[in-house]
Amino acid sequence: MERGKHDPTPPGAPRWFFDVWSLVYDLPLVQRATYWPVHDAVVAALRGGTCGRVLDVGCGTGQLSSRIRRELPRSRVVGCDFSSGMLRRAAERGGAVWVQGDAARLPFARGSFDAVVSTEAFHWFPDQHAALVEFQRVLAPGGRLLLALVNPPSQLVSEAAHLGSRLFGEPFYWPTMRQMRDRVEAAGFRVERQDRVFRLPGGLLLPPVLTVAVARKGRRGAAARSRRRRRLAPTP
């Protein structure tokens, strides 16, 4: 397996945080309020294209990975998470191959997948640009990226949420829709659309957004250009 090579990244939330979170992750109230609406949107989007080989990055306990395998039975699904606690619960669920790994250094060869999905995980990645470059690296030419997370209405809200998360010792960063589009395109993708996803109760104020993008051809050149430019502000 080929591993991505990146510069050292700033620290994110510690691994133990996600191991502990795995204990309540599958509670119906948590799933209904946070994850099921975005899972519905991702599965619907996957039905509209080629998805023989699907990678779920930040798969958690495997709810979405298993659902994709169930509802799109011709797909081969790999769930990847850096939390051993999450993956232990995913292994009990079955329905996919489970791999422990870092989003910024994915343990897969170039062009291994037709689609990469990630739901309510991207904001935890310390180096979001490195993760996007890795997503593009492991996608086949024309492969699709489906990325769903909260995109605040303004950068001021993004910065305030980031500051609050740092004070609590679990740093994350929610990009705005425009920042998300710019970052995805800088990593060598063409953004097809960005759809708000309705969910209650928190989604009324901070709705998640599903960004759907296609990996451009000539991935090596695009990734190299995006690394050289780095014109976007670094992820806080």
N, C-alpha and C positions, 0 to 999 in steps of 0.2 A: 504494500500500500504506500502511496505517495503522501507525504505530509507537506502542508504549506509552510513557507518560511517567512517569518515576519519579525519586525523589531519588537523588543519587549513592550508590553502594554501596561497601562495604569491598572492598579488593582480594582476589581469589582467586588460585588457582594461575595462573601466567603462561601465555600462549598457546603459547609455545615448548615447554612441558612436554608438551602434548597433541600438538604436531607431532612431537616425538620419540617419544612413545608410539605414534603411528600406525605406526611402523616395525615394531613387534612385535605390534601389536594383533590381526592376523589369524592369528597362529600357532595351529595347532590346539590345542596344550596350553593356551594362554591362553583361547581361546574355550571349550573344553570345561570348564575349571575355573571360569571366571568368568561367561560370558555365555550359553551355550546353555541352561542350565536356566531362567534367567529369561525368555529368549526363548520357550521352549516354553510357559511359563505365560502370557505376554502373548498369544501367538497363539491359545491355547486360549480365553482370555477374550474376545478380539475376535470369535471365531466366534459368540458368543452374543448379539450385538447388531448394530446398524447401524454400519457402518464404511466408508461410501462414500468419505469424505475423511479421511485419517489423517495426522497430523503426528507425526514422531519427533524429539523434542528431545534434543540430545546424541547424535546418530545415529552418531557415530564414523565408521568406514569403511563404514557402510551395511549391515552384516550383517542387522540386524533389518528395516530398511526394505525391502530387496530380498526378504527372506523373506515379509514380509506381502504384497507385491505378487505374489509367486509363488503363495502358498497361498490368498490371497483375491483372485483375479484381477479381481473387480469393483471393487476398491478403487483409489483414486488416492492415492498416497503421496508426501509431501514429507519429506525428511530435512533437519534443520537442526542445524548445529554451528558453533561459533565458531572452530574450528581449520581453517586452510586445508590443513594436512597431511592431516588426516582426510578432508576433502572431496575432495582430489585422488584419494585411493584409492577413495572412494565413487563418484566419477565413472567410474572404470575398471570398476566393478561393474555400473553401470546399474540399471534396474528402478524408478527413482524420480526425482523432481525434487530437486536438491540446492541448498540455500540457506545462505549464511553468515549467522549472526545470533546475538544474545545472548538467552539465555532470559528475561532480565528486560526486554527491549525487542524483542519478537518483531516481525519485519517483515511482519505479515499483518493483514488487516482483521478486524474484529470478526465472530464467527460463521462463520469460514471452514472449520471442520473439524467432523466428527462424532466424532472421537476424537483425543486427544492421548496419546502413549505416551512414556515416558522410562525407560530401564533403566541402572542403575549410572552415573548422571550427576548426579542431583539433589544428592548430597552435595558436589559441587564448586561449586555455585552460591553465590556470596557472599551474595546476598540471596534467600533461599528464599521468603520471603513475596511479594516482587515477582514471582518466577517463577510462583508459583501463581496470583496475580491475572492474570498474562498468559495462563496456560493457560486460565483461565476465560473471559477476554475473547475469545480466538480460537475458543472452542467454540460451536457452535450450541446453542440451548436443549435441555436433555436430553442433550447430548453427554457422552461418558465420558472420564474420566482414568484411565490405567493407569500407575502409578508404582512401579517396583521398585528397591530398593536395600537395603543392610544396615540393619536396625533393631536396635541393640544391646539387650540385656536390661535395662539400667538406664541412667539418666542419667550415673552415675559413669563407666561405660564410654564413653559418648558424649563426655564431657568429656575423659577421658584420651586417647582417640583424636584428638580435636581438638587437644589440646595437643601431642601427638607430631607431628602433621602440620605444625603451625606451626613447631616446632623444625627440621623438615626443609625448611621453606620452601615447602611445597605444601599450604596449609591446606584442610581439608575438614571437614564436620560431618555425622555420621550421627545423625538424630533417633531416639528410641525409637519404638515402635509408637504409644504414646499421644500423644507429641509430633507424630508424623506425622498422626495422625487430627485432632488439634486444629488443626494448621496448615492442613490441607486444608479442613476445615470453616470455618475463619475466613476463607478466601478465597472462600467462596460455593459450596461443594460439599456434597453429601450422600454420606457414605462408605457404600458398600454392604457391603464386606467387606475384610478384611486376611488374606492367606494366606501362611504361611511357605513358602518354596521350598527344596526339598532339593537340596544340591549338595555335592560333595567337592572338596578336603578341608576348606577353611576354613569352609564352611557349617555344619559341626558345632558350631562355637563361635559364629560370627557369621552366622546364616542370613539371607539376603535375604528381604524381605517384599514381596509385591505388594499395593498398596493400590488398590482399584477404587472410583471415586467418580463421581457424576453431577453435572453443572453445574445448579445451581438456576435456576429462572426468575427474571427480574428481576435480571439480572447486574449492571447498573450500580449498583443500590441495594446489593446484597450487597458488591460490591467497595468502594463508598464507605464502608459501615459497617465493613468489615474494616480499611480504612486508618485510619479514625477511632479504632477501638478500640485496635489494636496492643497488645492486652493480653497477648499472648504475649511471652515473653522474646525479644529480638532474636537473630537468628542470630549465633553467635560469629564 
